[in-house]
Amino acid sequence: MVKIGIIGAGHMGRTHARNLKQDQRVEIIGVADIMERPAQSLAAEVGGKAFPSADVLLAEWPDAVYVCTPNTLHTEAVLKALARGVHVFSEKPMATTLQEARDIVTAAQKSRALYQVGHNRRFAPVYKFARRLIDEGFHPYSANIKMNRGELINPQWVCNRAVTGGFLYESTIHLLDMARWLMGEVVEVQCKAQQNICAEQDDFAMILTFASGHFAAFSSSAHTSWAFPFERIELYGGHASIVTEEMERVTYSPGLAQEIVVRDYFQLDVADKWGYREEDRLFVDAVVNGQVPPVTATDGYKAVELVEACYQSAALRGAPVTLPL
Ligand SMILES: NC(=O)c1ccc[n+]([C@@H]2O[C@H](COP(=O)([O-])OP(=O)(O)OC[C@H]3O[C@@H](n4cnc5c(N)ncnc54)[C@H](O)[C@@H]3O)[C@@H](O)[C@H]2O)c1
């Protein structure tokens, strides 16, 4: 049995713990949270004890931990776990500074334990469908990408830059990772940003240029309400396109005068539709079989680097910033 501890008993801690509870190979040994009640109630549901901190949980020698605390708190728990040889699944973002992300990459290289980061979109059926079409020959010459949030109100800490690292680390980073996963390495970023409704920069317009020379236009706003569509990728091929609508639906137009293919995942469970169940299963697979995890520390680092490049370009009023930083 793989003994797993959950750090952070909020929305994502609960989501992962519920998936893991259904995996016969896993025993949940407990849940750590600075708040007693959420830790106790989640432990009562999924098994194990409630712990007052990540340190107390780690002292119980789990085989693996899930780090599901707010963004700027990931690094400390991740580094402690890796130093003890405890496998880590960390929610996104890997870290909220380039230095911390580098420290995690180094720690993951040195540790006998493995590290996976929660870029769950890679396992969502809409994006897997797009990726499969690309693998089979669809060539994205350019793209239009949108990643909005309805608000920076819920959970409470998402409006606090000191806890999120900034809005781009909240939601936008998901599709920055997607852009890289679908179109290849980004070599240049141009980004304009404004502060409008929230207490930080909350409207972004970006142009990403890929190693292939192709580019994507990417917009991201923190205050759009949750009306559809808030998450969308349009990939433009040769008289062909792939268009995703949230993680509900994807439309593939293979060519002129050809039938359009629509895949609709509306009826799937969120755990499947958003890729959470698969990322958890693959993490346990990697631990059990000693395999490289499906989303590596390098992937986590590259996503952080993209966010930092956007903020750097924004500070330069949209001037190009080249990667790697
Ligand atoms: N992959 C996704 O789709 C997705 C979706 C939402 C959130 N997230 C990420 O998951 C993480 C958690 O977000 P959430 O929505 O679950 O937040 P949340 O506020 O619902 O839960 C966070 C929990 O962590 C606890 N906590 C805070 N500091 C702690 C500490 N030092 N030690 C232990 N516990 C501590 C809080 O008390 C809270 O219960 C964030 O990094 C967020 O960016 C990812």
The ligand as an SDF file (V2000), in Angstrom:
LIG
                    3D

 44 48  0  0  0  0  0  0  0  0999 V2000
   -5.5840   22.3030  -10.3690 N   0  0  0  0  0  0  0  0  0  0  0  0
   -6.6860   23.0020  -10.1990 C   0  0  0  0  0  0  0  0  0  0  0  0
   -7.6220   22.9520  -11.0140 O   0  0  0  0  0  0  0  0  0  0  0  0
   -6.8280   23.8720   -8.9980 C   0  0  0  0  0  0  0  0  0  0  0  0
   -8.0880   24.3950   -8.6450 C   0  0  0  0  0  0  0  0  0  0  0  0
   -8.1770   25.1550   -7.4850 C   0  0  0  0  0  0  0  0  0  0  0  0
   -7.0460   25.3950   -6.7160 C   0  0  0  0  0  0  0  0  0  0  0  0
   -5.8390   24.8900   -7.1090 N   0  0  0  0  0  0  0  0  0  0  0  0
   -4.6370   25.1170   -6.2940 C   0  0  0  0  0  0  0  0  0  0  0  0
   -4.7320   24.2740   -5.1350 O   0  0  0  0  0  0  0  0  0  0  0  0
   -4.1800   24.9280   -3.9970 C   0  0  0  0  0  0  0  0  0  0  0  0
   -5.2290   24.9720   -2.9010 C   0  0  0  0  0  0  0  0  0  0  0  0
   -6.3620   25.6920   -3.3610 O   0  0  0  0  0  0  0  0  0  0  0  0
   -7.8110   25.4370   -2.7280 P   0  0  0  0  0  0  0  0  0  0  0  0
   -8.7790   26.0170   -3.6920 O   0  0  0  0  0  0  0  0  0  0  0  0
   -7.9230   24.0090   -2.3080 O   0  0  0  0  0  0  0  0  0  0  0  0
   -7.7250   26.3840   -1.4370 O   0  0  0  0  0  0  0  0  0  0  0  0
   -8.5630   26.2710   -0.0950 P   0  0  0  0  0  0  0  0  0  0  0  0
   -8.5000   27.6030    0.5300 O   0  0  0  0  0  0  0  0  0  0  0  0
   -9.8910   25.6510   -0.3650 O   0  0  0  0  0  0  0  0  0  0  0  0
   -7.7200   25.2240    0.7940 O   0  0  0  0  0  0  0  0  0  0  0  0
   -6.4450   25.4930    1.2960 C   0  0  0  0  0  0  0  0  0  0  0  0
   -6.3240   24.8050    2.6460 C   0  0  0  0  0  0  0  0  0  0  0  0
   -4.9510   24.9110    3.0740 O   0  0  0  0  0  0  0  0  0  0  0  0
   -4.9770   25.1770    4.4730 C   0  0  0  0  0  0  0  0  0  0  0  0
   -3.6840   25.7240    4.8830 N   0  0  0  0  0  0  0  0  0  0  0  0
   -3.2530   27.0050    4.7730 C   0  0  0  0  0  0  0  0  0  0  0  0
   -1.9870   27.1160    5.2210 N   0  0  0  0  0  0  0  0  0  0  0  0
   -1.6070   25.8740    5.5930 C   0  0  0  0  0  0  0  0  0  0  0  0
   -0.3950   25.3320    6.1170 C   0  0  0  0  0  0  0  0  0  0  0  0
    0.6780   26.0950    6.3320 N   0  0  0  0  0  0  0  0  0  0  0  0
   -0.3500   24.0050    6.3900 N   0  0  0  0  0  0  0  0  0  0  0  0
   -1.4410   23.2150    6.1780 C   0  0  0  0  0  0  0  0  0  0  0  0
   -2.6070   23.6770    5.6800 N   0  0  0  0  0  0  0  0  0  0  0  0
   -2.6920   24.9820    5.3920 C   0  0  0  0  0  0  0  0  0  0  0  0
   -6.1490   26.0990    4.6820 C   0  0  0  0  0  0  0  0  0  0  0  0
   -6.5700   26.1440    6.0280 O   0  0  0  0  0  0  0  0  0  0  0  0
   -7.1740   25.4780    3.7350 C   0  0  0  0  0  0  0  0  0  0  0  0
   -7.9650   24.4940    4.3940 O   0  0  0  0  0  0  0  0  0  0  0  0
   -3.7430   26.3090   -4.4780 C   0  0  0  0  0  0  0  0  0  0  0  0
   -2.3660   26.3060   -4.7360 O   0  0  0  0  0  0  0  0  0  0  0  0
   -4.5110   26.5190   -5.7630 C   0  0  0  0  0  0  0  0  0  0  0  0
   -3.8260   27.3450   -6.6890 O   0  0  0  0  0  0  0  0  0  0  0  0
   -5.7290   24.1300   -8.2040 C   0  0  0  0  0  0  0  0  0  0  0  0
  1  2  1  0
  2  3  2  0
  2  4  1  0
  4  5  1  0
  4 44  2  0
  5  6  2  0
  6  7  1  0
  7  8  2  0
  8  9  1  0
  8 44  1  0
  9 10  1  0
  9 42  1  0
 10 11  1  0
 11 12  1  0
 11 40  1  0
 12 13  1  0
 13 14  1  0
 14 15  2  0
 14 16  1  0
 14 17  1  0
 17 18  1  0
 18 19  2  0
 18 20  1  0
 18 21  1  0
 21 22  1  0
 22 23  1  0
 23 24  1  0
 23 38  1  0
 24 25  1  0
 25 26  1  0
 25 36  1  0
 26 27  1  0
 26 35  1  0
 27 28  2  0
 28 29  1  0
 29 30  1  0
 29 35  2  0
 30 31  1  0
 30 32  2  0
 32 33  1  0
 33 34  2  0
 34 35  1  0
 36 37  1  0
 36 38  1  0
 38 39  1  0
 40 41  1  0
 40 42  1  0
 42 43  1  0
M  CHG  2   8   1  16  -1
M  END
$$$$
